[in-house]
Amino acid sequence: CKVSDPLPSRAGWNPVGVAMQKPFWWRHIFLFGFFWLAGAGSAGAANFVWDDTSADHLWTNALNWTADSGLPAGADTATYNDTQAGINILNGNYSITNLVCSNTTGTVETRLHNGARLTVNTLSVGNANIAGESILLATGGTLRVTGPVYVGRHSISMYGLTQGYLIVSNAVLELNGTDSIMVGVNNQAGSSYPIVTGIVNAAAATLISN
């Protein structure tokens, strides 16, 4: 055909239509990618409970958090309760949204080894719907809180004693939020008469407030 000649015609053949058609497999890939991204964006924050299943005490071992399938990170909450008190060890820097200590027996000690830094948005010790005593001991490294710190907070209608103890020893307590440390707070406006106490002991710590 010459350049000036019209395209040859063929029954049932449309060159424009052929050019605009997409392979069928391409559509599948597009739809798969769309729904995968939608699913990833809708994933919510999770609560991970410390259980030290492996008994190696390492924060970065997924077996030590229920349900043994991952580590708390990003928007997640890490919870210490009566499932397992004792020692947990963090090497390196780590960030989560919430750290909650609501054990009623024993002491939870978070060891920040080799200058490790644990950054949380909200720290709550003795902030649970329970009557009991919660103790969090942070040693070594840096415990950095970018938001509020609650030590001893009662929030349900019940009689009882809620106690929170935050002890920072040979470590840095860095406060970067606009909220102060709230100690011994009763958020229950009902008819209960709880006793709420909170103690912060940072005598052996370096305190940084920004």
N, C-alpha and C positions, 0 to 999 in steps of 0.2 A: 504494500500500500504506500502511496505517496503521503507526505506529511499533510498535504491539504485534503486528502481523501477522508470522507467520514468513516467512523468506526464501522466495521462490518457488523451486520445484524445477524442474530441467530435466535431462533424461536426459543422463548423462555429464558433468554440470557439478558441480563441488565447490568452493564458494566458499572453503573453508578451504585446500584443496589449491592453488587458484590463487594465493591470497595468499602461500603459502610457497614457491612456485616461483621460481627465479632465472633471468633470461635467460641463454641459452647463451653469449653473448659475454662476460658477466660472469665465467663460469668460466674462459674462456680468459685473460682479463686477470689473474685471480688466480693461475693456474698460471704464467703468464709472469713475473709479479712475484716469485713464490716461487723459481723456478729462477734468475732473474737475481740475486737477493740471495744465493742459495746459491753461485753461481759467483763473485760478487764477494768473498764472504767467504773463499773457498778459494784465492784468488790468493796465490802465494808471493812471497818476495823474489827479486830478480833481480840478476845481476852485470852491470854496465855497464863496458865497457873504453873508455878514452879513445883516440880515433884522430885527432881534429882534422881530419876529412874536409873541412870547409869552409875550413880554414886561417884562420878569423877568431879562433881561440883562445878562444872564449867557452864557458864551462861551460854556459850556459843555451841553447845551440844543440843541439837533438837530433841534428843531423847529425854532431856531433862525438863521439857515443857509439855503439858498436855495439849494436844493428843499425839505427841511424839512425831509431829509431821512438819515442824517448822520452828522458826524463831520469832519472837516479838520484834517488830520493826515499824518504823513510820508512824501510822495512826493507831497502832495497837496499844493495848494495856498489858503490862506485866504485873501479875498478882502473886504476892507471898501470903499464904494462909496456913491453916493447920495441916494441909496436905504434907508439907515438909518444911520444917524450920532448919536452922543450921547455916552452913556456909555455902555461898555461891561466889564464883570467881569470874571476874571479867578482865580479859586481856585486850587492850586496844580501845578505840573509841566507838561508842554506840549511842544511838538516839532512838527514843520512843516517845509516845505522847503522854502516857500515864504510868506511874509506878504506884501501886497500892500495896500497903503492908497491913494485913488484917488478921495476923495470927493471934491466937489467944494463949498459946503455950510456947515456951522457949523464946529464943532470940534469932532473928534473921540477920546474918552478917554478910554484907556485900563487900567483897575484897576487890578493890580496883588496883590490879597489879601493874607494876612497871609504869606508873604514871598514866594509867588508863583513865578515860573520862566517860562518864555516863551522863547523858543529857536527857532530861525529861521536861515536858511542859507543865505537868501537875504532879506534885508529890503528896501522897496522903498516907499518914501513919495513924493507925487507930481510927480510920475513917470508914467504918462499915456498919451495917445494920446488926451489930452484935454487941453483947456486953462482955468485955474482956480487956486484956492488956496486949498491946501490940508494941514490939520493940524492933527498931531497925538500926543496925550499927553499920556505918560506912567507914571503911578504913583504906588508907592509901589513895593515891590518885585524886581525881576531881569529881565531885557530884555537882552537876550544873542544873539549875532549875530555871526555866525561862518564864514560868507563870507562878501561880499560887502554891504555897506550902501549907498543908493542913496537918496539925499534930494534935490529935484528940478531937473528934467531931462526932456528935450524936445526931441522928437524923430520922429516927423512927419513934413511934409511940410505944414506949415500954419503960419499965423501971429497970435500972441497972447502972453499972459502972463502966464507962468507956475511958480507957487510958491509952495515950499514945506517947511513945518515947522515941525521939530521934537523936541518935548519938553519932557524932562525926569525930573520928579520932585519927590523928596523923594523916589528915587528908585536907583537901580544899573544898569548902562549901561555897559555890558561886551562885549568886542570886541575880538574875538578869531581868526579872519581870517587874511590873509596876505594882504588884500586890505584895503585901508584907507577909511575914510568917504568922499564920493564925493558929493560936494555941488555945485549946480548951473551948471549943465552940459548940453551942447547943443550937442546932437548926430546927429542933422540934417545937412547933408552936401549939401542940395539942395539950392534952391533960397529963402527960407524963412528967415525972420529976427525975430525970437522969442526973447522975453525977459525972461530969466530964472533966478530965484533967489531961494536960499535955506538958511534956518536958522536952526542951531542946538543950542538949549538952554539946557545945562546940568549943569547950575550953581547950581541947587539944587539937584544934583545927585552925586553918587559915580561912577567914571569912572575906569574900569579895562580893560587894554589892554594886551593881551597875545601874 
